[in-house]
Amino acid sequence: MSEQSPGQKRFEMVLGGKLGKGVLQIMDSPVAGWDPFTKSYYVVRFLRKEQMSLLWIYDIQPNLDWNWARLNGASIDAGDTFFRRESATGRDLGVLAASLHKKTHHSLRVLDALCGCGIRSLRYLIEADADFVWANDANENHGNVILSNLSQVSRGFGENRRWVVTHCDANAVMADSFVHKEYFDFIDVDSFGSDSSFLRPAFNALRFGGLLYLTSTDGYTSGGHRPQHCLAAYGAYLRPMPYSNELGLRMLIAGAVREASVLGYHVAPLFSYYSYHGPVFRVLLQVKRGKLPNNSHYSFIGYCNKCGNSQAISWDRLGQIRCPCNLNVPGSLLVSGPLYTGPLHSATYLAEMLNLAEQWGWTGNGTGKDLKKLLKQLIDESDPKLPFGFIKLDELASRAKIDSPPLLTMMSALHKNDPRLDLTKIYWKSLVITSIFVAITWWMLQEGYVTSRSHIASNAIKTNCPMAECIRIARELRQC
Ligand SMILES: C[S@@+](CC[C@H](N)C(=O)[O-])C[C@H]1O[C@@H](n2cnc3c(N)ncnc32)[C@H](O)[C@@H]1O
């Protein structure tokens, strides 16, 4: 094991039964510590006289990949590879989807195209019971780590071969599989940034009805700060909008919709998941044969800075774009697109995932997985009546001018130089926001609008109620 300073992540130890007493004993050691960044206990030992090396990371943070490994007795060495423990939920979702595919189609051939240390490949083999996994990472230096991780599963020979490891460009692997007609049922492209060059080769290498699990980590582009780059990568011109993290998912799907249609396919998102670390945008797409349906949800999105209203703009209305508020302030109407504007998930599919997660004991108390909450939230978001985007309650409160200025102003005056001020402020603010959220949701239901929370922003609502109406309702509530 090479050198490592404490606080950095080098080696993930899957706990088995060692959580608790073992950790406490180790904590008594003078060379043990708590890493606030990874929220993990670590133990260090001296490798050489002048250098310290991280020996184990003891995961006590619950939302990690340890549950499956505890059950299966496997462990993962991340070595020098790029590995994020925070991506555990993204990996969980991929494994659930791959497993559902195996259960329905009775065969599962997976390509883990950018596999890092091979954790996904191992999980697809063990948990999703993949018949075959191709683990590929362009970096040859990762070879030993991947091999040692995967060798926990018997490799098999000939027709029964369970896995292979290669170090090629992901596009070369996919092109090769296309040429040799050796298609995959599930392709996982866990790439960095907004590299969309993988899209077309992935569609070519996928069996019809197969699943493509895509990633983008380019929050800067989805935030509307690099529209030209976004245009090149995903064929969409993005401007800064309040729900830019949702647009990140829609941008990724739109890029896939465009590439798929070139090949005569169309795609449907089964789930879309945003995670703030990174940030990471992940979508699971089902690829179907046939051209884009007429109602393809592939259009433009307008947001008026002046009134806060959002609207979908179809291609045939591009020449007549105006905001219903008619304020016509130059520059107030931002238009992004083309983007995917349809539902981000399939509720039926998510319900199957949730069911499987429950069967596997991933949702019960003590598993540490917040999957149940997440999947339920995604199911709520799947209502086809809900439009794209969300309304942040901060924005609503500010537009409706219903914040509690007297209270906050007074507190501000009283505690002007008190460091506790911010906490107090946040406490009251969140209390106010939560009660407004509950009240607004109830009221909108009475008024016949559809609402849900958003897994992307905790203080936001998704609704088909226009901003002006939301403001009216919020003001009425305030007067009650
Ligand atoms: C985000 S990491 C993968 C993390 C891994 N999937 C996990 O869940 O821990 C991306 C990996 O892609 C590899 N990579 C980068 N460009 C690549 C390419 N064009 N083809 C194949 N692998 C590539 C990098 O070496 C890196 O290990």
The ligand as a MOL file (V3000), in Angstrom:
LIG
                    3D

  0  0  0     0  0            999 V3000
M  V30 BEGIN CTAB
M  V30 COUNTS 27 29 0 0 0
M  V30 BEGIN ATOM
M  V30 1 C -15.7720 8.2890 -12.3510 0
M  V30 2 S -14.4530 7.1440 -12.5020 0 CHG=1
M  V30 3 C -15.2510 5.5950 -12.3600 0
M  V30 4 C -15.7310 5.2920 -10.9780 0
M  V30 5 C -16.3720 3.9340 -10.8210 0
M  V30 6 N -17.3570 3.6630 -11.8400 0
M  V30 7 C -17.0230 3.8310 -9.4390 0
M  V30 8 O -18.2540 3.7160 -9.3080 0
M  V30 9 O -16.2730 3.8820 -8.4530 0 CHG=-1
M  V30 10 C -14.0980 7.2510 -14.2180 0
M  V30 11 C -13.0490 6.2770 -14.6840 0
M  V30 12 O -13.0150 6.3510 -16.1040 0
M  V30 13 C -11.7110 6.1280 -16.5680 0
M  V30 14 N -11.6860 6.7150 -17.9200 0
M  V30 15 C -11.5750 8.0180 -18.2570 0
M  V30 16 N -11.7170 8.1610 -19.5930 0
M  V30 17 C -11.9540 6.9250 -20.0920 0
M  V30 18 C -12.2040 6.4320 -21.3970 0
M  V30 19 N -12.2540 7.2520 -22.4470 0
M  V30 20 N -12.4100 5.1180 -21.5590 0
M  V30 21 C -12.3680 4.2800 -20.4930 0
M  V30 22 N -12.1280 4.6880 -19.2390 0
M  V30 23 C -11.9180 5.9900 -19.0380 0
M  V30 24 C -10.8360 6.7780 -15.5260 0
M  V30 25 O -9.5860 6.1470 -15.4860 0
M  V30 26 C -11.6410 6.5650 -14.2330 0
M  V30 27 O -11.1700 5.4420 -13.5400 0
M  V30 END ATOM
M  V30 BEGIN BOND
M  V30 1 1 1 2
M  V30 2 1 2 3
M  V30 3 1 2 10
M  V30 4 1 3 4
M  V30 5 1 4 5
M  V30 6 1 5 6
M  V30 7 1 5 7
M  V30 8 2 7 8
M  V30 9 1 7 9
M  V30 10 1 10 11
M  V30 11 1 11 12
M  V30 12 1 11 26
M  V30 13 1 12 13
M  V30 14 1 13 14
M  V30 15 1 13 24
M  V30 16 1 14 15
M  V30 17 1 14 23
M  V30 18 2 15 16
M  V30 19 1 16 17
M  V30 20 1 17 18
M  V30 21 2 17 23
M  V30 22 1 18 19
M  V30 23 2 18 20
M  V30 24 1 20 21
M  V30 25 2 21 22
M  V30 26 1 22 23
M  V30 27 1 24 25
M  V30 28 1 24 26
M  V30 29 1 26 27
M  V30 END BOND
M  V30 END CTAB
M  END
